[in-house]
Amino acid sequence: MKIAITRLPEKAGSDQPLCREFGHECLIVSPMKAQVYEDAVQAFVTAANEETYDCIFFTSALPARLIGPLLKTAARIIAIGPQTAEYLAEGGITSETLPSHYSRDFVPYLGEWIAGKKIGIPRADVPNPVLIDAINDAGGQAGEMRVYALEPTNVHLETEGAEAILFTSANSYTYAKYQKEGLLPLAIGEITADRMREDGTEPVVVGNGTLMGTLAALNHYLEDNMSPSASLSLDMPRGGIIAVDKPRGPSSHEVAAWVRDILGMPCGHGGTLDPDVSGVLIVMVGRAARLAPVILSHEKEYIALLRLHGDATEEQIRETAREFIGKNYQRPPLKSAVARALRIRTMYEIDVLDIDGRDVLLRVRCQAGTYIRSLCRHIGFAIGTGGQMVELRRTRSGGYDETMCCSLHALRDAVEQAKNGNPEELSSYIRTPESVLEGIPTVTIRDTAVDALCHGASLAGVGITAADSFKKNSEVAVMTAQGELVCIGTALVASDAIVPGATGLVIRPKMVIMQAGTYPKGWVTKPPVVRTRKQERAPAPRTEKKGERANKKNTAPDARKSLRPGPKRRPENSKEYLNTSKNGRRRGLAEKSSKGKSGGKQGQSKYGGSRSIQRKK
């Protein structure tokens, strides 16, 4: 699905990759623009570096990007959400993140610590009395500084091709001018949703305050509300993978949308191809769309036609092309879906297949994210003639090549045959999620551990029966004994430290593919205790007053408490008590004494050391 996201361009850096992880395309639209107050930014940085604030609270990503790299303070840093924390981390600042991602929960998060502390808040020129009053009521001092202003652009948002629009704040909805018909309204959180409802727009999806949470909620909504085409029964609880031979003309998103309409199930694509590029396009159906990060990381293979701007010898062309095997610096072209930041990409193979005058046919096997258009331009520069890419076709993506692809027409015909009771051809086009696990180590688990993972629990060693070799923090595919993919997880330990059948957490699930309930539940949940009114509750234990315990015998039922030494009972004769040491002998009389520095006699003190006892002369 193509989603229009209302976001400031300065804050949209990670939106596109995150949307692709969930099988969607991102279109940034800006109903507002930011006017940065440079003097206020510098004033806040100076105050923070002079240790004016005990804590700094970043309520949005823009101040984090502006101020984070300039901070040199020991103050406690708190970010409102993961994107804000990410910008701070890029500036070298380690921060805490509010679990709820709402500023109203900032004071409860700090608790009693906030009393007497000064809180620095660099934020937009938008009032937030709920936050400021809460800080003051809790005994803190709010040092609010408005470092930028939000101004409406007053332009009609270009949402052509989008199927949904996601509002990332209440103000972005207030100032948005867009064509409402045909767009699913989405809200990033409850505050934004309340503002939309006040205006008569009911959001179909409400997130948890983060883009990641909203995209996850959107996928659940699509799974629940999209049904297969009429008379077509598709039993794919874990989704499926289709390799489509994309023609020249439509975009990758349009092809995925056509597959969605044909099958009647939510679809996403892995690895964007430009409209004028043809070839292998991986389309993920249903829950398999969660495998987008895995598919996007696969190596690719292309056939490219390079046209030189001048004449060159065959030996010169072949020798120059070989020089580009290995790591290359690349900057994405002007027309691209990502930021034009300098990056490094690896070329594994570059073969010159044919040379016809100034036209050079190349086969390139490369790392994911490589721009062949940039590679062709660089080869032309290195030859000395200049050059440009004329035509491009992707021939392989991971383990899928051209021979495994189907056209959109063939897929449509296969669906019609399936409706008439002949599903064999359609089944041959839709492959299981396991088919994209090229190069990912796997672990095999017991059937009793499957459902717990589907509910988000981490995997312990006791649930593992076999494991490949992998390092700590690497991606691992968790499989059932029947070879079905349960989830993609992050290894908490290296494979060498795993002992099948032993306790201890081993893998944390990251992308759960299998639907909960597919396997029987192998874990036990204790039922809640239900009391009736007639049931008598056990009397609460009586709290002893100070000094009362000394007058009681130790009647503890458990052995641990009975082994503790009780207090020494004070005899009736106070003088005898004060002059008695711990071993029961008379202090200063029965004990052997020795002269100390003070000239008195030393004996065993109450606390085990020696003390000087002065004798009256």
C-alpha positions in Angstrom: 0.0 0.0 0.0 1.2 3.5 -0.8 0.8 5.8 2.2 0.9 9.6 2.3 2.6 10.6 5.5 2.2 14.1 6.8 5.7 14.9 8.0 8.2 17.7 8.0 10.9 16.9 5.3 13.6 17.4 8.0 12.0 14.6 10.1 11.3 12.0 7.4 14.7 10.4 7.0 13.8 6.9 8.2 10.2 6.7 7.1 10.7 5.1 3.7 12.9 2.2 4.9 10.5 1.6 7.8 7.5 1.5 5.5 9.2 -1.0 3.3 9.9 -3.3 6.2 6.1 -3.5 6.6 5.5 -4.0 2.9 4.3 -0.4 2.0 5.5 2.6 0.0 5.9 6.0 1.6 5.0 9.4 0.1 6.0 12.4 2.3 3.5 15.3 2.2 4.0 18.4 4.3 1.1 20.5 5.4 3.5 22.5 7.6 7.0 23.8 7.4 9.5 24.5 10.1 11.0 27.9 10.8 14.1 27.4 13.0 15.1 30.0 15.5 18.9 29.9 15.3 19.4 32.2 18.3 17.1 30.1 20.4 19.0 26.9 19.4 22.3 28.4 20.3 21.0 29.8 23.6 19.6 26.4 24.6 22.9 24.6 23.7 24.9 27.1 25.8 22.6 26.7 28.8 22.7 22.9 28.5 26.5 22.8 28.2 26.7 25.0 31.3 24.8 22.3 33.2 21.8 24.5 33.7 19.4 21.6 33.3 19.3 18.3 35.3 17.3 16.7 32.5 16.6 17.5 28.9 13.3 16.3 27.3 13.2 16.1 23.5 9.5 16.1 22.4 10.2 15.8 18.7 12.9 14.7 16.3 13.7 18.1 14.8 15.2 19.6 18.0 17.1 16.3 18.5 18.6 16.6 15.1 19.5 20.3 15.6 20.7 20.2 19.2 21.9 16.7 19.8 25.3 16.9 18.1 26.1 20.1 20.0 25.4 18.9 23.5 28.2 18.3 26.0 26.4 17.8 29.2 25.9 15.2 31.9 22.2 15.9 32.2 19.7 13.1 31.9 18.5 12.9 28.3 15.0 11.6 27.5 13.5 11.2 24.0 9.7 11.0 23.3 10.0 8.2 20.8 12.4 5.9 18.9 12.9 8.2 15.9 13.9 11.1 18.3 16.3 8.7 20.1 17.7 7.7 16.7 18.6 11.3 15.8 20.2 11.7 19.3 22.2 8.6 18.8 23.5 9.9 15.4 24.8 12.9 17.3 26.5 10.7 19.9 24.0 11.1 22.6 22.6 8.2 24.6 19.1 8.8 25.7 16.1 7.1 27.4 12.9 6.7 25.5 9.4 7.1 27.0 7.7 3.7 26.8 4.3 5.3 25.9 5.7 7.9 23.4 3.4 10.6 24.8 4.6 13.7 26.5 1.8 13.5 29.1 3.6 10.4 30.6 6.9 12.2 31.0 6.3 13.2 34.7 5.0 9.8 35.7 8.0 8.2 34.0 10.4 10.3 36.2 8.4 9.8 39.4 9.8 11.4 42.5 13.1 12.1 40.9 11.7 15.2 39.2 11.3 17.1 42.5 13.7 20.0 42.6 15.1 19.3 39.1 15.2 21.8 36.3 13.9 20.3 33.0 15.1 21.7 29.7 12.6 21.3 26.8 13.6 22.5 23.3 10.4 22.4 21.4 8.1 23.9 18.7 6.3 27.2 19.1 3.1 25.3 20.1 1.8 25.5 23.7 1.8 22.3 25.8 0.3 23.4 29.1 -0.4 19.8 30.2 3.3 19.0 30.2 4.4 22.2 31.8 1.8 22.2 34.5 2.6 18.5 35.3 6.3 19.3 35.8 5.5 22.3 38.1 3.0 20.3 40.1 5.5 17.5 40.7 8.0 20.0 42.2 10.2 20.4 39.1 11.0 23.5 37.1 10.3 23.6 33.4 12.9 25.4 31.3 10.9 25.5 28.1 12.6 27.1 25.0 10.9 27.3 21.7 13.5 26.7 19.0 11.3 26.5 15.9 7.9 27.4 14.7 5.4 25.4 12.6 3.8 27.4 9.8 1.1 26.0 7.5 2.2 25.7 3.8 -1.4 26.3 2.6 -0.9 24.1 -0.4 -3.0 21.2 -1.6 -1.2 17.9 -0.7 -0.1 15.8 -3.7 -1.6 12.4 -2.7 -2.0 11.0 -6.2 -1.4 7.2 -6.2 -1.8 7.0 -2.4 -4.3 4.7 -0.9 -4.1 5.9 2.7 -3.0 9.1 4.5 -1.3 9.0 7.9 -1.4 12.1 10.1 1.5 12.3 12.5 0.2 15.0 14.7 -3.0 16.9 15.5 -1.7 20.1 13.8 -0.8 18.2 10.6 -4.4 17.2 10.3 -5.7 20.7 11.1 -3.6 22.3 8.4 -3.9 19.5 5.8 -5.6 20.3 2.5 -6.1 17.1 0.5 -8.6 15.1 -1.5 -10.3 12.9 1.1 -12.2 10.5 -1.2 -10.5 7.2 -1.7 -7.9 7.6 1.1 -7.9 5.5 4.3 -7.5 8.0 7.2 -4.8 6.8 9.7 -3.8 8.5 13.0 -0.4 8.0 14.6 -1.8 8.2 18.2 -4.8 8.9 20.3 -4.3 12.7 20.5 -4.3 12.9 16.7 -7.3 10.6 16.5 -9.3 12.8 18.9 -8.6 15.8 16.8 -9.7 14.0 13.7 -12.9 12.8 15.4 -13.7 16.4 16.5 -13.7 17.2 12.8 -15.9 14.3 11.9 -13.2 12.0 10.5 -13.0 8.6 12.1 -9.5 7.0 11.6 -9.6 3.4 10.6 -6.3 2.8 12.3 -4.9 4.4 15.5 -1.3 3.7 16.3 0.6 3.9 19.6 2.3 7.2 18.9 5.1 5.8 16.7 5.3 5.1 12.9 6.3 1.5 13.6 3.3 0.8 15.8 0.9 2.5 13.3 2.2 0.4 10.4 1.9 -2.8 12.4 -1.7 -1.8 13.3 -2.4 -1.1 9.6 -1.2 -4.5 8.6 -3.4 -6.2 11.2 -6.3 -4.1 9.9 -5.7 -5.2 6.3 -5.4 -8.8 7.2 -8.7 -8.7 9.1 -10.6 -6.7 6.5 -9.4 -8.0 3.1 -10.9 -11.2 1.9 -9.8 -13.3 -1.1 -11.5 -12.9 -4.4 -15.0 -14.3 -4.8 -15.1 -18.1 -5.2 -11.3 -18.2 -4.5 -10.1 -20.0 -1.4 -6.5 -19.4 -0.4 -5.3 -21.2 2.7 -2.1 -19.2 3.5 -1.9 -18.6 7.3 1.7 -17.6 6.9 1.3 -15.8 3.5 3.3 -16.6 0.4 5.9 -15.3 -2.1 5.3 -14.6 -5.8 8.0 -13.7 -8.3 6.5 -11.4 -10.9 8.1 -10.5 -14.2 7.5 -6.8 -14.0 7.0 -5.1 -17.4 8.3 -1.7 -18.3 5.8 1.1 -17.6 4.1 0.6 -14.2 5.9 1.2 -10.9 6.7 -1.5 -8.5 3.9 -0.3 -6.2 1.3 -0.5 -9.0 2.3 -4.1 -9.8 2.0 -5.1 -6.1 -1.5 -3.3 -6.0 -2.6 -5.3 -9.1 -1.5 -8.6 -7.5 -3.4 -7.5 -4.4 -6.6 -6.9 -6.4 -6.2 -10.2 -8.3 -5.8 -12.3 -5.1 -7.9 -10.2 -2.7 -5.1 -10.2 -0.1 -2.7 -7.5 1.2 0.6 -7.5 -0.7 3.9 -5.7 -0.6 7.0 -5.8 -2.8 10.7 -6.3 -2.0 13.2 -4.3 -4.0 11.9 -1.3 -5.9 12.3 -1.2 -9.7 12.0 2.0 -11.6 9.0 2.2 -14.0 11.2 1.9 -17.1 13.0 -1.2 -15.6 11.7 -4.7 -16.1 12.5 -8.0 -14.4 12.2 -10.0 -11.2 10.0 -8.3 -8.6 9.3 -10.2 -5.4 5.7 -9.7 -4.2 4.9 -10.7 -0.6 1.4 -11.9 0.1 -0.3 -11.7 3.5 1.8 -12.2 6.6 4.9 -12.8 4.4 5.0 -9.0 3.9 6.9 -8.9 7.2 9.8 -10.5 5.5 10.5 -7.3 3.5 13.8 -6.5 5.4 15.1 -10.0 4.6 14.2 -9.8 0.9 15.5 -6.3 0.5 18.9 -7.4 1.8 19.3 -10.1 -0.9 21.9 -9.6 -3.6 20.7 -8.8 -7.1 21.7 -9.5 -10.6 21.1 -7.2 -13.6 21.6 -7.0 -17.3 22.4 -3.4 -18.3 22.9 -1.7 -21.6 25.6 1.0 -21.3 26.0 3.6 -24.1 29.3 5.3 -24.3 29.6 8.9 -25.4 32.7 8.2 -27.4 34.7 5.5 -29.0 36.8 3.0 -26.9 38.6 -0.2 -27.6 37.2 -3.6 -26.4 40.3 -4.2 -24.2 39.9 -0.7 -22.6 36.2 -1.4 -21.9 36.8 -4.8 -20.4 39.7 -3.7 -18.3 37.9 -0.7 -16.9 34.8 -2.8 -16.1 36.9 -5.2 -14.0 38.3 -2.4 -12.0 34.8 -1.7 -10.5 34.6 -5.2 -8.9 34.6 -4.7 -5.2 33.5 -1.8 -3.0 32.3 1.4 -4.7 31.2 4.8 -3.5 27.7 5.7 -4.8 25.3 8.5 -4.5 21.7 7.8 -5.4 20.4 9.6 -8.5 18.2 12.7 -8.3 15.1 10.7 -9.0 15.3 8.1 -6.2 13.2 7.0 -3.2 16.0 7.5 -0.6 18.1 10.4 0.6 21.1 11.2 -1.7 23.7 10.3 0.9 27.1 8.9 0.0 27.1 5.1 0.5 29.3 2.1 -0.2 28.1 -0.8 -2.3 29.9 -4.0 -3.4 30.0 -5.4 -6.9 30.6 -9.1 -6.8 30.8 -9.7 -10.6 30.8 -7.5 -13.7 30.9 -9.3 -17.0 31.0 -7.6 -20.4 28.6 -9.8 -22.5 28.8 -8.0 -25.8 30.1 -4.8 -27.4 28.4 -3.2 -30.4 30.1 0.0 -31.3 29.4 2.3 -28.4 26.8 0.0 -26.8 28.1 -2.3 -24.1 26.0 -5.1 -22.6 26.9 -5.8 -18.9 25.9 -8.4 -16.4 26.3 -7.2 -12.8 25.9 -9.2 -9.7 25.9 -6.7 -6.8 24.9 -5.9 -3.2 21.3 -4.8 -2.4 20.8 -1.1 -2.8 23.2 -0.7 -5.8 22.2 1.9 -8.4 23.2 0.5 -11.8 22.5 3.9 -13.4 25.3 5.4 -11.2 27.6 2.4 -11.9 27.2 2.9 -15.7 27.9 6.6 -15.4 31.1 5.9 -13.3 32.3 3.3 -15.8 31.9 5.8 -18.6 33.9 8.4 -16.7 36.6 5.9 -16.0 36.9 4.9 -19.7 37.2 8.6 -20.5 34.3 8.9 -22.9 31.4 9.3 -20.5 28.3 7.1 -20.7 24.9 6.5 -19.5 22.5 3.5 -18.8 20.0 3.0 -21.7 18.1 -0.1 -20.6 18.0 -2.3 -17.5 16.5 -5.6 -16.5 16.8 -7.4 -13.2 17.4 -11.1 -13.8 17.7 -12.4 -10.2 16.7 -11.4 -6.7 18.1 -13.6 -4.0 17.2 -17.2 -4.9 14.6 -16.1 -7.5 15.6 -15.8 -11.1 13.7 -15.2 -14.4 12.7 -18.8 -14.8 10.7 -18.7 -11.6 8.6 -15.6 -12.5 5.1 -15.3 -13.8 3.5 -12.5 -15.7 0.5 -10.6 -14.4 -1.6 -12.1 -17.2 -0.5 -15.6 -16.3 -1.3 -14.9 -12.6 -4.8 -13.6 -13.5 -5.5 -16.7 -15.7 -4.3 -19.0 -12.8 -6.7 -17.3 -10.4 -9.6 -17.9 -12.8 -8.6 -21.6 -13.2 -8.5 -21.9 -9.3 -12.0 -20.5 -9.1 -13.1 -23.2 -11.5 -11.6 -25.9 -9.3 -8.1 -26.2 -10.8 -5.7 -24.6 -8.3 -2.5 -26.4 -9.5 -1.1 -23.6 -11.6 -1.8 -20.9 -9.0 -0.1 -23.1 -6.3 3.0 -23.3 -8.5 3.3 -19.5 -8.6 2.8 -19.0 -4.8 5.8 -20.2 -2.8 6.2 -20.6 0.9 8.0 -17.9 3.1 10.9 -20.4 3.6 11.9 -19.9 0.0 13.5 -16.5 0.7 15.7 -17.6 3.6 18.8 -17.7 1.5 22.0 -17.4 3.7 20.1 -17.0 7.0 21.1 -19.5 9.7 18.2 -21.5 11.2 17.3 -23.2 14.5 14.8 -25.9 14.9 12.4 -25.9 17.9 10.0 -28.2 19.6 6.3 -28.0 18.7 5.5 -27.0 22.3 7.5 -23.8 21.9 5.9 -22.5 18.7 2.8 -20.8 20.0 4.7 -18.9 22.7 7.0 -17.4 20.0 3.9 -16.5 18.0 2.7 -14.5 21.0 6.1 -12.6 21.2 7.9 -14.6 23.9 11.7 -15.1 23.6 13.0 -18.5 22.8 14.9 -20.4 25.5 17.5 -23.1 24.9 15.1 -25.7 26.3 12.9 -25.3 23.2 15.7 -25.9 20.7 16.5 -29.3 19.1 19.1 -28.2 16.5 20.9 -25.0 15.4 23.2 -23.8 12.7 26.3 -21.8 13.4 25.8 -18.0 14.0 27.1 -15.1 16.0 25.5 -13.0 18.6 23.1 -10.3 17.4 22.8 -12.0 13.9 19.4 -12.7 12.3 18.2 -16.3 12.8 15.3 -18.1 11.2 13.3 -20.1 13.7 11.8 -23.3 12.1 9.4 -26.0 13.3 10.4 -29.7 13.1 8.3 -29.8 9.8 10.4 -27.1 8.2 7.9 -24.2 8.6 9.1 -20.7 9.3 7.9 -19.4 12.7 9.7 -16.1 12.9 12.9 -14.2 12.2 14.7 -13.4 15.4 17.8 -11.8 16.8 20.4 -14.1 18.5 21.0 -13.1 22.1 24.0 -15.4 22.3 26.3 -17.1 19.8 25.5 -20.6 18.6 28.5 -22.0 20.4 26.9 -21.0 23.7 23.6 -22.9 23.0 23.1 -26.2 24.6 19.8 -27.8 23.3 17.5 -28.5 26.2 19.3 -26.0 28.6 17.6 -23.0 30.1 18.4 -19.3 29.3 17.0 -17.0 26.6 18.6 -17.5 23.2 16.6 -15.7 20.5 14.3 -12.7 20.6 11.6 -12.7 17.9 11.7 -9.8 15.5 9.3 -10.7 12.6 6.7 -13.2 13.6 5.3 -15.0 10.4 3.3 -17.9 11.8 -0.2 -17.0 13.1 -0.8 -17.6 16.8 -2.9 -20.8 17.4 -1.5 -22.7 14.4 0.2 -25.1 16.9 -1.2 -26.1 20.3 -0.3 -23.9 23.2 2.5 -25.5 25.1 2.6 -23.0 28.0 0.4 -22.6 31.0 -1.3 -19.5 32.2 -2.5 -19.5 35.8 -6.1 -18.6 36.1 -6.9 -15.4 38.1 -8.1 -15.9 41.7 -11.8 -15.1 41.9 -13.1 -14.3 45.4 -16.8 -14.1 46.4 -18.1 -11.8 48.9 -18.8 -14.6 51.3 -15.2 -15.8 51.1 -13.3 -14.7 54.2 -9.9 -13.2 53.5 -7.0 -14.2 55.6 -6.2 -11.6 58.2 -3.4 -9.3 57.3 -0.1 -9.8 59.1 0.2 -7.6 62.2 3.1 -5.1 62.0 5.2 -5.2 65.1 6.1 -1.9 66.8 9.6 -0.9 67.5 11.0 -2.8 70.5 8.2 -5.3 70.6 10.1 -8.0 68.8 12.7 -8.1 71.5 10.1 -9.3 74.0 9.0 -12.2 71.9 10.4 -15.6 71.3 11.5 -16.5 67.9 8.6 -18.7 66.6 9.3 -18.5 62.9 8.1 -21.6 61.1 10.7 -21.6 58.4 14.2 -22.7 59.0 15.9 -19.6 57.5 14.3 -17.2 60.0 14.9 -19.4 63.0 18.6 -19.5 62.3 18.9 -15.8 62.6 20.4 -14.7 66.0 17.7 -13.0 68.1 18.4 -9.8 70.1 20.1 -10.2 73.4 17.5 -9.8 76.2 18.3 -7.1 78.6 18.5 -8.3 82.2 16.7 -6.5 85.0 20.0 -5.2 86.4 21.0 -2.4 83.9 24.5 -2.1 85.3 25.0 -5.8 84.8 23.8 -5.5 81.2 26.0 -2.5 80.3 29.1 -4.1 81.8 28.5 -7.5 80.1 30.4 -8.2 76.8 29.0 -10.4 74.0 30.6 -13.5 75.3 28.8 -13.1 78.7 31.8 -12.1 80.8 32.1 -9.0 82.8 33.5 -6.2 80.8 36.7 -4.8 82.4 36.8 -7.3 85.2 36.9 -10.9 83.9 38.5 -10.0 80.6 42.2 -9.8 80.2 43.2 -6.2 79.7 46.1 -4.5 78.2 47.2 -0.8 78.3 46.1 1.3 75.4 47.4 4.6 74.2 45.1 6.4 76.7 46.6 4.6 79.6 43.3 2.8 80.3 42.5 -0.8 79.7 41.2 -2.2 76.5 38.5 -4.8 76.2 36.2 -6.3 73.5 33.7 -3.7 72.3 30.1 -4.4 71.5 30.9 -4.3 67.8 33.9 -6.6 67.9 36.6 -4.0 68.0 38.7 -2.9 70.9 37.8 0.0 73.1 39.6 1.8 75.9 37.9 1.7 79.3 38.9 4.4 81.7 39.1 3.4 85.3 38.3 5.9 88.0 41.2 6.7 90.2 
